[in-house]
Amino acid sequence: MRIRSQGGPTPLPKPRRDLVLKVTGGPAAGLERPVPPDKSFTIGRSDEADLPVADTKISRIHCVVEFKDGEWVIEDLDSRNGLWYGGKRVPRRALADGDVVVLGRATEITASLVEPRPSPAGPRRVVFPRTRRGGEADPAPAPLPPAEELPPLEPSLAGLPGTSLGEFRIIEQARPLGRAAFFRALQPSLNRHVLLEVFTAEDMDRPGVRAALQVEVQRAARVLHPNILQIFDYGTARGFTYVTMEFFQGRRLSDVLTDRGFVPIGGALSLSRCLCEALSEAVDQGLPAGDMCPRRIWVDGEFTPKVKFFREPESPPPGVADLAYCAPEVLAGGDTKDPRAAVYAVGAILYHMLAATPPLEAGTKEEMARRARHDTPTPLRRVNIKVTPMLARVVEQALAKEPGARQESLRDLARDLHRTTAPTL
């Protein structure tokens, strides 16, 4: 049955444009957030607000922004100091491009309507290795660096591709994430790709190496987080010892920083928040995180980090460049398990991404320790004008000389970073 309209053809709804809100006046100037069209978006001074604004003159949840009846609307939620537009207090306002509304007395919010980003062509798919009729997996090729970037293999390791170690079928050499040889392998029982780090019999025969390797594997396997390289297993076969870990191919963050200098503020913030969450999990497990540095962090093409807590036996001690991210008390022999030392490390890594240089540089460990105690890094906004004042203050607090002046924990630092955002320039 067809129903005919009595009043002529129904007008088509106007195409929706996305809304971006930016704080352009007040104590939190510089904050910016896109507003999702499918949920209520709140603004207030509470951490629970979608856009938390550090202004004592606005209410905890001051107002709400929603997409209703084909338009973006901001509505006061019975706040004490109200919602103002054009010098008049208003309970509700349909937002147009460029509108400026005032929350309370000082916080100005500017609305920008932008064209929506194109949606993905379809739902994201997880692709597993194809399986042939006989049950043998046909692994999909994974992107690998050019052959000249892969280190040469020892003769005893060069023949491993195409063979098996235990249940693992070795496919090809992979970019190394440590000092031993790495291979991409298939685990048929779970139909997944893994990384194998393979040690030769000569490696394991040195005094104390085998025991130290087992301790490192057990310690690293305790920590489970999406941004920490997951250790699955440890085994021996055909005279080799191997550690099984999740398949991940990326570059050291230290190499990325050397190549590109500045990291876009959005990417630096996202990576730092992930680091805070990952290292918090490690600190909860009693692992040291106060000596974290870009050389121990890998990133993929989307700048997603993976922290490698597993350290191979007989790994060389950290170099002077790695010590640039250690807190003064750590350089003086302090505890690397102190959460506030980890706060300093993340702050120093974030500083490097935003300033294209570490907070401090020196030629020796002694000089680095002296500079960490007495010298102050160049203010971030002096070297990168795109850094907002709020973000600069967060990094400055994380790099405080005294542990008690920093954020108390990595979760506190993550909270502060979530309150900041990258400016759109």
Number of C-alpha atoms within 10 A of each C-alpha: 3 4 5 8 8 7 6 7 8 8 6 6 8 8 10 15 17 17 24 17 20 22 22 19 16 17 16 22 18 20 23 21 16 16 20 14 16 9 10 12 18 22 24 24 19 18 17 12 17 18 26 21 26 18 19 13 18 24 21 20 22 26 23 19 24 20 21 11 8 11 14 21 16 21 18 22 17 13 18 12 16 22 26 20 16 10 9 11 16 15 16 17 17 14 20 15 13 12 16 21 23 23 26 20 15 16 21 21 22 20 21 18 18 13 10 11 8 6 7 7 6 6 7 7 6 5 7 13 16 13 13 9 7 6 9 12 18 13 16 11 9 11 8 15 13 8 11 7 10 15 13 12 14 10 8 10 17 12 10 18 15 10 13 16 19 12 12 19 21 21 18 16 23 24 21 19 21 14 15 15 23 25 23 24 27 24 18 16 8 7 16 15 24 21 28 29 22 22 20 17 14 9 16 18 10 10 9 11 15 14 11 15 20 15 14 15 20 15 17 21 18 14 22 15 17 14 21 26 24 23 23 16 13 16 13 14 11 10 12 17 20 22 20 22 18 16 18 19 20 20 21 18 22 20 13 18 17 11 9 10 15 18 18 12 21 14 16 19 22 18 21 22 22 20 26 25 18 22 29 22 20 22 20 12 15 14 19 19 26 26 23 27 22 24 17 19 23 25 21 14 9 8 17 18 25 27 24 19 24 22 17 18 18 13 9 9 7 11 10 16 19 18 24 26 32 29 30 25 18 19 21 14 8 13 16 21 19 18 25 26 31 29 33 30 26 32 28 28 27 26 26 24 27 26 22 17 17 20 22 18 17 16 9 13 16 13 13 21 21 15 17 27 16 9 13 14 15 13 15 22 15 10 13 15 11 16 20 20 16 19 23 17 14 19 25 20 19 29 30 19 19 14 20 9 12 22 23 15 19 27 18 14 26 23 15 18 19 16 20 25 19 20 15 11 4
